[in-house]
Amino acid sequence: MNPVKPISGGLGKAMIYVAWIIVLGILVLFFQNILDRRHNPNRTLVSHIDDSGRPTVVLKRNRTGHYLTNGAINGHPVEFLVDTGATDIAIPIDMADRLGLRPGMPRQYQTANGFITAYVTHIDELAIGPIVIRNVRASLNPGMGSMDILLGMSLLKQLEFTQRGDTLTLTPSAAR
């Protein structure tokens, strides 16, 4: 009768290393998902149709007090940050080609960091869940380092928005 031989030293160690790498990879994915949800708790949008038949989106505030949400510009997925202090939708100029946007006339904007020159553009279609707005003014900003797109008043003035506690409700204006 042959006794069971242990796996040779080199192969056994290699299998242990591979097992640890797999476990660490799973842990990284798990904790990255938790961090992503803290940054943008609205990755899966909560929406419904209100009593007047208009689509409504409900956003939760993230841990730093901001409202972020996934959406689309001209059919391309993006992440938005709601910014009532921004005049226009502000988009990093590095994203213009990917979103099908062309820089127009330069325009001066006053920001929290002073005056900047950005380029006027128009978005054919912007979507936040079931809310779709067409032909919206935006600006392409060469100084934006973030990949979040700021949802400014050029869009928000076309929506009714209500903040209660940690939620922000967006509904297309009845006058549209």
C-alpha positions as CSV (number, residue, x, y, z in Angstrom):
1,M,0.0,0.0,0.0
2,N,1.4,3.4,-1.0
3,P,1.1,6.2,1.5
4,V,-0.3,9.5,0.2
5,K,2.7,11.7,-0.6
6,P,2.5,15.4,0.3
7,I,2.6,17.8,-2.7
8,S,6.2,18.8,-3.4
9,G,7.4,21.9,-1.7
10,G,7.6,24.2,-4.7
11,L,4.2,23.3,-6.1
12,G,2.6,23.5,-2.7
13,K,4.0,27.0,-2.0
14,A,2.9,28.2,-5.4
15,M,-0.7,27.0,-4.8
16,I,-0.7,28.8,-1.4
17,Y,0.5,32.0,-3.1
18,V,-2.2,31.7,-5.8
19,A,-4.9,31.2,-3.2
20,W,-3.7,34.3,-1.3
21,I,-3.7,36.4,-4.4
22,I,-7.3,35.2,-5.2
23,V,-8.5,36.0,-1.7
24,L,-6.8,39.5,-1.8
25,G,-8.3,40.2,-5.2
26,I,-11.8,39.4,-3.9
27,L,-11.3,41.6,-0.9
28,V,-10.1,44.5,-3.0
29,L,-13.2,44.2,-5.2
30,F,-15.5,44.0,-2.2
31,F,-14.0,47.0,-0.5
32,Q,-13.8,49.0,-3.8
33,N,-17.6,48.4,-4.2
34,I,-18.2,49.8,-0.7
35,L,-16.1,52.9,-1.4
36,D,-17.9,53.4,-4.8
37,R,-21.3,53.2,-3.1
38,R,-20.2,55.8,-0.5
39,H,-19.0,58.1,-3.2
40,N,-22.1,57.7,-5.4
41,P,-25.0,56.1,-3.5
42,N,-27.2,56.6,-6.6
43,R,-25.5,54.1,-8.9
44,T,-28.9,52.4,-9.1
45,L,-31.5,55.1,-9.5
46,V,-34.7,55.2,-7.6
47,S,-37.4,56.6,-10.0
48,H,-41.1,56.6,-10.4
49,I,-43.9,58.4,-12.2
50,D,-45.6,61.1,-10.2
51,D,-49.3,61.8,-9.9
52,S,-49.2,64.0,-13.0
53,G,-47.5,61.4,-15.1
54,R,-44.0,62.9,-15.0
55,P,-40.9,60.8,-14.3
56,T,-39.3,61.5,-11.0
57,V,-35.8,60.6,-9.7
58,V,-34.9,60.4,-6.0
59,L,-31.2,60.9,-5.2
60,K,-29.5,60.2,-1.9
61,R,-26.8,62.5,-0.5
62,N,-23.3,60.9,-0.3
63,R,-21.2,60.9,2.8
64,T,-19.6,64.2,1.9
65,G,-23.0,65.9,1.5
66,H,-23.1,65.9,-2.3
67,Y,-25.7,64.5,-4.7
68,L,-24.0,62.3,-7.4
69,T,-25.8,60.2,-10.0
70,N,-25.1,58.2,-13.1
71,G,-26.6,59.4,-16.3
72,A,-25.9,59.8,-20.0
73,I,-24.9,62.6,-22.4
74,N,-25.7,61.8,-26.0
75,G,-26.1,58.2,-25.1
76,H,-22.7,57.9,-23.3
77,P,-22.6,56.9,-19.6
78,V,-21.3,59.6,-17.3
79,E,-21.4,60.6,-13.6
80,F,-23.0,63.9,-12.6
81,L,-22.6,66.0,-9.5
82,V,-25.5,68.4,-8.8
83,D,-24.2,71.9,-8.5
84,T,-26.8,74.7,-8.0
85,G,-24.0,77.2,-8.0
86,A,-22.9,76.4,-11.6
87,T,-24.4,78.5,-14.4
88,D,-24.1,75.8,-17.0
89,I,-23.4,72.1,-17.1
90,A,-19.6,72.0,-16.8
91,I,-17.8,69.2,-18.6
92,P,-14.1,68.5,-18.6
93,I,-12.8,69.4,-22.1
94,D,-11.0,66.0,-22.2
95,M,-14.4,64.3,-22.4
96,A,-15.7,66.3,-25.3
97,D,-14.8,63.9,-28.1
98,R,-16.1,60.9,-26.3
99,L,-19.4,62.6,-25.7
100,G,-19.8,64.0,-29.2
101,L,-19.4,67.7,-28.1
102,R,-17.7,70.4,-30.1
103,P,-16.2,73.5,-28.4
104,G,-17.9,76.7,-29.4
105,M,-17.2,80.4,-28.5
106,P,-15.0,81.0,-25.5
107,R,-16.8,82.5,-22.5
108,Q,-15.6,83.8,-19.2
109,Y,-17.0,82.1,-16.1
110,Q,-16.5,83.1,-12.5
111,T,-15.8,80.1,-10.3
112,A,-14.9,79.6,-6.6
113,N,-11.3,79.6,-7.8
114,G,-11.6,82.8,-9.9
115,F,-12.3,83.5,-13.5
116,I,-11.8,80.8,-16.2
117,T,-12.3,80.6,-19.9
118,A,-14.4,77.7,-21.0
119,Y,-16.1,76.9,-24.4
120,V,-19.9,77.0,-24.9
121,T,-21.4,73.8,-26.3
122,H,-24.8,72.2,-26.6
123,I,-25.8,68.7,-25.5
124,D,-28.3,67.1,-27.8
125,E,-29.6,64.7,-25.1
126,L,-29.0,64.4,-21.4
127,A,-30.6,61.6,-19.4
128,I,-30.9,60.9,-15.7
129,G,-32.7,57.7,-15.5
130,P,-36.2,58.3,-17.1
131,I,-35.7,62.0,-17.2
132,V,-34.5,63.1,-20.7
133,I,-33.8,66.7,-21.5
134,R,-32.8,67.8,-25.1
135,N,-30.8,70.7,-26.4
136,V,-29.1,71.9,-23.2
137,R,-26.4,74.6,-23.0
138,A,-23.1,73.4,-21.4
139,S,-19.5,74.5,-21.2
140,L,-16.3,72.6,-21.9
141,N,-13.8,73.5,-19.2
142,P,-10.1,72.9,-19.8
143,G,-9.3,73.3,-16.1
144,M,-11.5,70.6,-14.6
145,G,-9.4,67.8,-13.2
146,S,-12.4,65.7,-12.0
147,M,-14.3,63.4,-14.2
148,D,-17.6,64.3,-12.6
149,I,-19.7,66.5,-14.7
150,L,-21.3,69.4,-12.8
151,L,-25.1,69.7,-13.4
152,G,-25.6,73.4,-13.3
153,M,-28.6,75.7,-13.6
154,S,-28.8,75.4,-17.5
155,L,-30.3,72.0,-16.7
156,L,-31.7,72.4,-13.2
157,K,-33.9,75.4,-14.3
158,Q,-35.8,72.8,-16.5
159,L,-36.5,70.6,-13.4
160,E,-38.4,71.0,-10.2
161,F,-36.1,69.9,-7.4
162,T,-36.9,69.4,-3.7
163,Q,-34.5,68.6,-0.9
164,R,-35.8,66.9,2.2
165,G,-33.4,65.4,4.7
166,D,-30.8,63.4,2.8
167,T,-32.7,63.1,-0.5
168,L,-33.1,65.3,-3.5
169,T,-36.1,64.7,-5.8
170,L,-35.9,65.8,-9.5
171,T,-38.9,66.1,-11.8
172,P,-39.2,67.8,-15.2
173,S,-41.0,71.1,-14.9
174,A,-44.7,71.1,-15.7
175,A,-44.1,74.1,-18.0
176,R,-41.8,72.2,-20.4
